Amino acid sequence: MFSPEQKRQIISKLTDAKVEGEAVRGVTWATIQEVRSGDWGFAGEPLTTAAVKELAAGKLAE
C-alpha cells in the first residue's frame, strides 16, 4: 500500500507529465486503485508487494 504522501506525489507527478499540454492540466484526473499483494500477475507470475518494493529499490525480485 502507498502512504498518503506517496499517493500525493504520484498524483502530482502524473499531472506534471503534461502529455496533452498545459491547457488540460486543470482537468487532469488521477485515480489510484490499489490491488492486494499477489492479486495481479506479471510475466506469468503473481506480483507481490515485496517484489514491487524490490523493483522500486532497484533490485531484481526473486
QUIPEKA-V878500 format. One record per residue. N is the residue number from 0. RES is the residue in one letter. D_FIRST is the distance of its C-alpha to the first C-alpha in whole Angstrom. Layout:
[[N:RES:D_FIRST] [N:RES:D_FIRST]]
This chain:
[[0:M:0] [1:F:4] [2:S:7] [3:P:9] [4:E:11] [5:Q:9] [6:K:10] [7:R:13] [8:Q:14] [9:I:13] [10:I:15] [11:S:18] [12:K:18] [13:L:18] [14:T:21] [15:D:23] [16:A:23] [17:K:26] [18:V:27] [19:E:29] [20:G:30] [21:E:30] [22:A:32] [23:V:29] [24:R:27] [25:G:27] [26:V:26] [27:T:23] [28:W:20] [29:A:17] [30:T:14] [31:I:11] [32:Q:10] [33:E:7] [34:V:8] [35:R:8] [36:S:9] [37:G:13] [38:D:13] [39:W:14] [40:G:17] [41:F:18] [42:A:22] [43:G:22] [44:E:20] [45:P:16] [46:L:13] [47:T:11] [48:T:8] [49:A:11] [50:A:13] [51:V:11] [52:K:10] [53:E:14] [54:L:15] [55:A:13] [56:A:15] [57:G:18] [58:K:19] [59:L:20] [60:A:18] [61:E:20]]
